[in-house]
């Protein structure tokens, strides 16, 4: 490649100087400058705070349950979750979009080269070689590129927050399903005991009917109770199997490995030290879904500036240098010059684009407000349900204890011959019914603690970077 001529170097110098002057001239940035919105939220929760609202770090929530199986399930779910994979891919897409937006603010440079050989039959052939370099730069006179970059930055933050939100939701769903499965096992055991009671009652009633000491319809009633309890037990066992399938879907674990992990325990993962974080109601502003909608709002604001910039003139600087040889001769060429584009008549398309961007901003703003309100309501409802289930569980536990005491007395009377088998079995079924209610309330209480973890944002840290699932990690 020959050296560039003095004229060519001078032209390129002029181009660089012109670009620098244009850049330093104070390019305007059209469109609104974004300001984070404010939405009034209560200064404190209106619903009662369980356990007095004492301090507890949400990030240690799952460790409080002291259940290794639950922690293993959480880790498995996070390592191979399609939901988290989608959230991660959305982050990667936002990063690529930002890189593309940034590229609009720097010069583009391309090089071309060609060689060809041609001639006529019976005559000597000739070779022609050519090379060229083209450069262009659209000056960001009205901030179109800057607004695009602003929007891209906000979208990356929004998608990262979506990843955090998906992670919290996944953890809560795994925990809820696991708690329901453990409670389901307890209910199966209790219904099996109730079936034994109704079976004994049916046998005793039939004996009384055969002896003429009871009416025939009493035996039919006893058999009906036995069949109804059998149906309930079968339904409960089926429910447990469905919960295992749900856990397999959430964690990606194979059925055999999952069942081995779950084992035969039916103990609920209850932490006696579990407490509510004493924070003001404004904590909802820090939830990842709320911050994500706020970042979407910032991107929508920047998009207005992009649409506004499209209504103004655009200035592009372009230049090229070329060199060619052939038939013993050579030539070099260069060119440089600005090009100005002035939007004149477009039938109102550019103005409509601005109106569309403003409408999109209003939509994003309404969605942000709706997310904030829903977040406050979700926490308030969860606190009400948690308080209710906690108090009811205390009463149900008291009732179950008293029914067990009554059953013990009935059993003692039966051994002494002071009461019949039918009366004893009736007492046993009452105790079992109280136990079934207690199991359901204890389950609901733990589920509500999990729901509160999710409603409060899971103790997430915005500074914690999103990471790809293990299945996508390099």
C-alpha positions as CSV (number, residue, x, y, z in Angstrom):
1,X,0.0,0.0,0.0
2,X,1.6,3.3,-1.0
3,X,2.0,6.2,1.4
4,X,-1.0,8.5,1.7
5,X,-0.4,11.8,-0.2
6,X,-0.1,15.1,1.6
7,X,-3.4,16.2,0.3
8,X,-5.1,13.1,1.6
9,X,-3.6,13.5,5.0
10,X,-4.6,17.1,5.0
11,X,-8.2,16.2,4.1
12,X,-8.4,13.6,6.9
13,X,-7.0,16.2,9.3
14,X,-9.7,18.7,8.3
15,X,-12.3,15.9,8.8
16,X,-11.1,15.2,12.3
17,X,-11.0,18.9,13.2
18,X,-14.5,19.4,11.9
19,X,-15.8,16.5,14.0
20,X,-14.1,17.8,17.1
21,X,-15.6,21.2,16.6
22,X,-19.0,19.7,16.1
23,X,-18.6,17.6,19.2
24,X,-17.4,20.5,21.4
25,X,-20.1,22.9,20.1
26,X,-22.4,21.7,22.8
27,X,-24.8,19.2,21.3
28,X,-28.3,19.4,22.7
29,X,-30.1,16.4,24.2
30,X,-33.8,16.6,23.5
31,X,-36.6,14.9,25.4
32,X,-37.3,14.9,29.2
33,X,-34.6,14.3,31.8
34,X,-35.8,11.4,33.9
35,X,-36.7,11.7,37.5
36,X,-37.7,8.8,39.6
37,X,-41.4,9.0,40.5
38,X,-42.8,9.1,44.0
39,X,-45.8,7.1,45.1
40,X,-47.3,7.5,48.6
41,X,-47.1,4.4,50.7
42,X,-48.0,3.9,54.3
43,X,-45.2,4.7,56.8
44,X,-45.9,1.4,58.7
45,X,-47.9,-1.7,58.2
46,X,-51.6,-1.6,59.1
47,X,-51.8,-5.3,59.7
48,X,-50.5,-6.9,62.9
49,X,-46.8,-7.9,63.0
50,X,-46.3,-11.5,64.2
51,X,-44.0,-11.9,67.2
52,X,-43.8,-8.1,67.7
53,X,-41.9,-7.5,64.4
54,X,-38.5,-8.2,65.9
55,X,-35.4,-7.9,63.6
56,X,-34.4,-10.7,61.4
57,X,-32.3,-10.7,58.2
58,X,-34.4,-12.0,55.3
59,X,-31.3,-13.4,53.6
60,X,-31.0,-16.0,56.3
61,X,-34.7,-17.0,55.9
62,X,-34.2,-20.6,54.7
63,X,-31.4,-21.4,57.2
64,X,-33.8,-20.7,60.0
65,X,-35.9,-23.8,59.0
66,X,-32.9,-26.0,59.9
67,X,-34.0,-28.4,57.1
68,X,-31.2,-29.8,54.9
69,X,-33.7,-31.3,52.4
70,X,-35.3,-27.9,51.8
71,X,-31.9,-26.3,51.2
72,X,-30.9,-29.0,48.8
73,X,-34.2,-28.6,46.9
74,X,-33.6,-24.8,46.7
75,X,-30.1,-25.4,45.3
76,X,-31.3,-27.9,42.7
77,X,-34.0,-25.6,41.5
78,X,-31.7,-22.6,41.1
79,X,-29.1,-24.7,39.3
80,X,-31.4,-25.9,36.5
81,X,-34.4,-23.6,36.2
82,X,-35.8,-22.8,32.8
83,X,-37.4,-19.7,34.3
84,X,-34.1,-18.4,35.5
85,X,-32.5,-19.3,32.2
86,X,-35.1,-17.1,30.4
87,X,-34.4,-14.3,32.9
88,X,-30.7,-14.6,32.3
89,X,-31.2,-14.6,28.5
90,X,-33.2,-11.4,28.7
91,X,-30.3,-9.8,30.5
92,X,-27.9,-10.9,27.8
93,X,-30.3,-9.6,25.2
94,X,-30.5,-6.2,27.0
95,X,-26.7,-6.1,27.1
96,X,-26.4,-6.7,23.4
97,X,-29.0,-4.0,22.7
98,X,-27.0,-1.6,24.8
99,X,-23.8,-2.4,22.9
100,X,-25.6,-1.8,19.6
101,X,-26.8,1.6,20.9
102,X,-23.4,2.6,22.0
103,X,-21.9,1.7,18.6
104,X,-24.1,4.5,17.0
105,X,-22.0,7.1,18.8
106,X,-18.6,6.1,17.4
107,X,-17.2,6.3,13.8
108,X,-17.6,3.3,11.6
109,X,-14.7,2.1,9.4
110,X,-14.6,-0.5,6.7
111,X,-11.9,-1.7,4.3
112,X,-12.4,-3.3,0.9
113,X,-9.9,-5.0,-1.4
114,X,-10.3,-6.7,-4.8
115,X,-8.1,-8.2,-7.5
116,X,-9.1,-9.2,-11.0
117,X,-7.3,-10.5,-14.1
118,X,-8.8,-10.0,-17.6
119,X,-7.8,-10.1,-21.2
120,X,-8.8,-11.0,-24.7
121,X,-8.1,-14.3,-26.5
122,X,-4.7,-14.1,-28.2
123,X,-3.7,-11.0,-26.2
124,X,-1.8,-10.6,-23.0
125,X,-3.9,-10.5,-19.8
126,X,-3.7,-7.7,-17.3
127,X,-4.2,-7.6,-13.5
128,X,-6.1,-4.9,-11.7
129,X,-5.8,-4.5,-8.0
130,X,-7.8,-2.0,-5.8
131,X,-8.1,-1.2,-2.1
132,X,-10.1,1.3,-0.3
133,X,-11.0,2.4,3.2
134,X,-14.3,4.1,4.1
135,X,-15.2,6.0,7.3
136,X,-18.4,7.6,8.4
137,X,-19.7,9.2,11.6
138,X,-23.2,10.5,12.4
139,X,-22.8,13.2,15.0
140,X,-25.1,12.9,18.0
141,X,-26.3,16.5,17.6
142,X,-29.6,16.1,19.6
143,X,-28.8,13.2,21.9
144,X,-30.4,10.3,20.0
145,X,-27.5,8.0,20.8
146,X,-27.2,9.2,24.4
147,X,-30.9,8.6,25.0
148,X,-30.6,5.2,23.4
149,X,-27.7,4.4,25.7
150,X,-29.7,5.7,28.7
151,X,-32.6,3.5,27.8
152,X,-30.3,0.5,27.3
153,X,-28.7,1.0,30.7
154,X,-32.1,1.1,32.4
155,X,-33.3,-2.0,30.5
156,X,-30.3,-4.0,31.8
157,X,-31.0,-3.0,35.3
158,X,-34.7,-3.8,34.8
159,X,-33.9,-7.3,33.4
160,X,-31.4,-7.9,36.2
161,X,-34.1,-7.1,38.8
162,X,-36.5,-9.5,36.9
163,X,-33.9,-12.2,37.4
164,X,-33.8,-11.5,41.2
165,X,-37.6,-11.5,41.2
166,X,-37.8,-14.8,39.4
167,X,-35.2,-16.3,41.8
168,X,-37.3,-15.2,44.8
169,X,-40.5,-16.6,43.3
170,X,-38.8,-19.9,42.5
171,X,-37.5,-20.3,46.0
172,X,-40.9,-19.5,47.5
173,X,-42.6,-21.9,45.2
174,X,-40.2,-24.7,46.0
175,X,-40.6,-24.1,49.8
176,X,-44.4,-23.9,49.6
177,X,-44.6,-27.2,47.6
178,X,-42.2,-28.9,50.0
179,X,-44.2,-27.8,53.1
180,X,-47.4,-29.0,51.5
181,X,-45.8,-32.4,50.7
182,X,-44.6,-32.9,54.3
183,X,-48.1,-31.9,55.6
184,X,-49.6,-34.2,53.1
185,X,-47.7,-37.1,54.5
186,X,-49.0,-36.3,58.0
187,X,-52.5,-36.2,56.7
188,X,-52.1,-39.6,55.0
189,X,-51.0,-41.1,58.4
190,X,-53.9,-39.5,60.2
191,X,-56.5,-40.5,57.6
192,X,-55.1,-44.1,57.8
193,X,-55.8,-44.1,61.5
194,X,-59.2,-42.7,60.9
195,X,-59.9,-45.5,58.4
196,X,-58.9,-48.1,61.1
197,X,-61.4,-46.5,63.4
198,X,-64.2,-46.5,61.0
199,X,-63.4,-50.1,60.0
200,X,-63.5,-51.2,63.7
201,X,-66.8,-49.3,64.1
202,X,-68.3,-51.0,61.0
203,X,-67.3,-54.4,62.4
204,X,-68.7,-53.7,65.8
205,X,-72.0,-52.3,64.4
206,X,-72.5,-55.4,62.1
207,X,-72.0,-57.6,65.1
208,X,-74.7,-55.7,67.0
209,X,-77.0,-55.9,64.0
210,X,-76.5,-59.7,63.8
211,X,-77.2,-60.0,67.5
212,X,-80.4,-58.0,67.1
213,X,-79.1,-55.2,69.4
214,X,-79.0,-52.5,66.7
215,X,-81.0,-51.6,63.7
216,X,-79.9,-52.7,60.2
217,X,-79.6,-49.1,58.9
218,X,-76.8,-48.5,61.6
219,X,-74.6,-51.0,59.8
220,X,-75.2,-49.2,56.5
221,X,-74.3,-45.9,58.1
222,X,-71.1,-47.4,59.5
223,X,-70.1,-48.9,56.1
224,X,-70.8,-45.5,54.4
225,X,-68.4,-43.8,56.9
226,X,-65.8,-46.4,56.2
227,X,-66.1,-46.0,52.4
228,X,-66.0,-42.2,52.7
229,X,-62.8,-42.3,54.8
230,X,-61.3,-44.7,52.3
231,X,-62.0,-42.3,49.5
232,X,-60.5,-39.4,51.4
233,X,-57.3,-41.4,52.1
234,X,-57.0,-42.3,48.5
235,X,-57.4,-38.7,47.4
236,X,-54.8,-37.6,50.0
237,X,-52.3,-40.1,48.7
238,X,-52.9,-39.0,45.2
239,X,-52.3,-35.4,46.3
240,X,-48.9,-36.4,47.8
241,X,-47.9,-37.9,44.5
242,X,-48.9,-34.8,42.6
243,X,-46.7,-32.7,45.0
244,X,-43.8,-35.0,44.3
245,X,-44.3,-34.4,40.6
246,X,-44.4,-30.7,41.1
247,X,-41.1,-30.8,43.1
248,X,-39.6,-32.7,40.3
249,X,-40.6,-30.1,37.8
250,X,-39.3,-27.3,39.9
251,X,-36.0,-28.8,40.8
252,X,-35.2,-30.9,37.7
253,X,-34.4,-33.9,39.9
254,X,-35.2,-37.4,38.6
255,X,-38.1,-39.1,40.4
256,X,-36.0,-41.8,42.1
257,X,-33.4,-39.3,43.3
258,X,-36.1,-36.9,44.5
259,X,-37.9,-39.6,46.5
260,X,-34.6,-40.8,48.0
261,X,-33.9,-37.2,49.1
262,X,-37.4,-36.7,50.5
263,X,-37.2,-39.9,52.5
264,X,-39.9,-41.0,54.8
265,X,-40.1,-38.1,57.1
266,X,-43.3,-36.1,57.4
267,X,-42.0,-33.4,59.8
268,X,-42.8,-29.8,58.8
269,X,-39.9,-27.5,58.4
270,X,-40.8,-25.1,61.2
271,X,-38.4,-22.6,62.7
272,X,-39.3,-21.4,66.2
273,X,-37.0,-18.4,65.9
274,X,-38.6,-17.2,62.7
275,X,-39.5,-13.5,62.9
276,X,-40.6,-10.6,60.8
277,X,-38.1,-7.9,59.8
278,X,-39.1,-4.7,61.5
279,X,-39.0,-2.3,58.5
280,X,-41.3,0.5,57.4
281,X,-43.8,-0.2,54.7
282,X,-41.6,1.6,52.2
283,X,-39.7,-1.6,52.0
284,X,-41.9,-2.4,49.0
285,X,-40.0,0.2,47.0
286,X,-37.0,-2.1,47.2
287,X,-38.7,-5.2,45.9
288,X,-37.1,-6.4,42.7
289,X,-40.4,-6.3,40.8
290,X,-41.0,-2.7,41.9
291,X,-37.5,-1.5,41.0
292,X,-37.8,-3.4,37.7
293,X,-40.9,-1.5,36.7
294,X,-39.2,1.8,37.8
295,X,-36.3,1.0,35.5
296,X,-38.7,0.2,32.6
297,X,-40.2,3.7,33.3
298,X,-36.7,5.2,33.0
299,X,-36.2,3.4,29.6
300,X,-39.6,4.7,28.4
301,X,-38.6,8.2,29.3
302,X,-35.4,7.9,27.3
303,X,-37.3,6.6,24.4
304,X,-39.2,9.9,24.2
305,X,-35.9,11.7,23.7
306,X,-35.0,9.2,20.9
307,X,-38.3,9.9,19.1
308,X,-37.8,13.7,19.6
309,X,-34.3,13.5,18.2
310,X,-35.6,11.9,15.0
311,X,-37.5,15.1,14.3
312,X,-34.3,17.1,14.0
313,X,-31.6,17.3,11.3
314,X,-28.8,14.8,11.3
315,X,-25.3,15.4,10.3
316,X,-23.0,12.7,9.0
317,X,-19.3,13.0,8.2
318,X,-18.0,10.6,5.6
319,X,-14.7,10.0,3.9
320,X,-12.8,7.4,1.9
321,X,-9.3,6.7,0.6
322,X,-8.7,4.4,-2.4
323,X,-5.8,3.0,-4.4
324,X,-5.8,1.0,-7.6
325,X,-3.1,-0.4,-10.0
326,X,-3.3,-1.9,-13.4
327,X,-1.5,-2.0,-16.7
328,X,1.6,-0.5,-15.1
329,X,-0.3,2.5,-13.8
330,X,-1.6,3.4,-10.3
331,X,-4.0,5.9,-8.9
332,X,-5.0,7.0,-5.5
333,X,-8.2,8.8,-4.6
334,X,-9.8,10.4,-1.5
335,X,-13.0,12.1,-0.6
336,X,-14.4,13.8,2.5
337,X,-17.5,15.8,3.2
338,X,-20.4,16.3,5.5
339,X,-24.0,15.3,4.6
340,X,-27.0,17.0,6.2
341,X,-30.4,15.3,6.4
342,X,-33.4,17.6,7.1
343,X,-36.8,16.0,7.8
344,X,-39.4,18.1,6.0
345,X,-42.6,16.3,5.1
346,X,-43.4,12.8,6.5
347,X,-47.1,13.0,6.9
348,X,-46.8,13.4,10.7
349,X,-45.0,10.1,11.2
350,X,-42.2,11.4,13.4
351,X,-44.6,13.4,15.5
352,X,-46.8,10.3,15.9
353,X,-43.7,8.4,17.0
354,X,-43.2,11.0,19.8
355,X,-46.8,10.7,20.8
356,X,-46.4,7.0,20.9
357,X,-43.3,7.2,23.1
358,X,-45.1,9.5,25.5
359,X,-48.1,7.1,25.6
360,X,-45.7,4.2,26.3
361,X,-44.3,6.2,29.2
362,X,-47.7,6.8,30.7
363,X,-48.4,3.0,30.4
364,X,-45.1,2.3,32.2
365,X,-45.9,4.8,34.9
366,X,-49.3,3.3,35.5
367,X,-47.7,-0.2,35.6
368,X,-45.2,1.0,38.2
369,X,-47.9,2.5,40.4
370,X,-49.9,-0.6,40.1
371,X,-46.9,-2.8,41.1
372,X,-46.3,-0.6,44.1
373,X,-49.9,-0.8,45.3
374,X,-50.1,-4.5,44.7
375,X,-46.8,-4.9,46.7
376,X,-48.3,-3.1,49.7
377,X,-51.5,-5.0,49.5
378,X,-49.7,-8.3,49.2
379,X,-47.7,-7.7,52.3
380,X,-50.8,-6.5,54.2
381,X,-52.8,-9.5,53.2
382,X,-50.0,-11.9,54.1
383,X,-49.6,-10.3,57.5
384,X,-53.4,-10.7,58.2
385,X,-53.3,-14.4,57.0
386,X,-50.2,-15.1,59.0
387,X,-51.6,-13.6,62.2
388,X,-54.8,-15.5,61.7
389,X,-53.2,-18.8,61.0
390,X,-50.8,-18.3,64.0
391,X,-53.6,-17.7,66.4
392,X,-55.8,-20.5,65.0
393,X,-52.9,-22.9,65.2
394,X,-52.5,-22.1,68.9
395,X,-56.2,-22.9,69.5
396,X,-56.1,-26.0,67.3
397,X,-53.2,-27.3,69.2
398,X,-55.0,-26.7,72.5
399,X,-58.1,-28.5,71.1
400,X,-56.0,-31.4,69.8
401,X,-54.4,-31.8,73.3
402,X,-57.8,-31.8,75.0
403,X,-59.2,-34.4,72.6
404,X,-56.2,-36.6,73.2
405,X,-56.8,-36.3,76.9
406,X,-60.5,-37.2,76.4
407,X,-59.5,-40.2,74.2
408,X,-57.1,-41.4,76.9
409,X,-59.9,-41.3,79.4
410,X,-62.3,-43.1,77.0
411,X,-59.6,-45.8,76.5
412,X,-59.2,-46.3,80.2
413,X,-63.0,-46.6,80.6
414,X,-63.2,-49.1,77.8
415,X,-60.5,-51.3,79.5
416,X,-62.5,-51.1,82.7
417,X,-65.6,-52.1,80.8
418,X,-67.3,-48.8,81.6
419,X,-67.8,-47.8,77.9
420,X,-68.5,-49.5,74.6
421,X,-66.2,-49.9,71.6
422,X,-68.4,-47.7,69.6
423,X,-68.1,-44.8,72.1
424,X,-64.4,-45.3,72.2
425,X,-64.0,-45.2,68.4
426,X,-66.2,-42.1,68.3
427,X,-63.8,-40.4,70.8
428,X,-60.8,-41.6,68.7
429,X,-62.3,-40.1,65.5
430,X,-62.9,-36.8,67.3
431,X,-59.3,-36.7,68.3
432,X,-58.2,-37.5,64.8
433,X,-60.4,-34.8,63.3
434,X,-58.8,-32.3,65.7
435,X,-55.4,-33.5,64.6
436,X,-56.3,-33.1,60.9
437,X,-57.3,-29.5,61.6
438,X,-54.1,-28.8,63.5
439,X,-52.0,-30.2,60.7
440,X,-53.7,-28.0,58.1
441,X,-53.3,-24.9,60.2
442,X,-49.6,-25.6,60.9
443,X,-49.1,-26.1,57.2
444,X,-50.8,-22.9,56.4
445,X,-48.8,-21.0,59.0
446,X,-45.5,-22.1,57.5
447,X,-46.8,-21.4,54.0
448,X,-47.7,-17.9,55.1
449,X,-44.2,-17.3,56.4
450,X,-42.9,-18.3,53.0
451,X,-45.4,-15.9,51.4
452,X,-44.2,-13.1,53.6
453,X,-40.6,-13.8,52.6
454,X,-41.7,-13.4,48.9
455,X,-43.9,-10.3,49.7
456,X,-41.0,-8.5,51.4
457,X,-38.7,-9.1,48.4
458,X,-36.8,-12.0,49.8
459,X,-34.0,-9.9,51.3
460,X,-32.5,-9.4,47.8
461,X,-29.4,-7.2,47.3
462,X,-29.4,-5.1,44.2
463,X,-25.6,-5.2,44.2
464,X,-25.6,-9.0,43.8
465,X,-25.0,-9.7,40.1
466,X,-27.2,-12.0,38.2
467,X,-25.6,-15.3,37.3
468,X,-26.6,-17.9,34.7
469,X,-28.0,-21.2,35.9
470,X,-25.4,-24.0,36.3
471,X,-26.8,-25.6,33.1
472,X,-25.8,-22.4,31.1
473,X,-22.6,-21.6,32.9
474,X,-19.4,-21.9,30.8
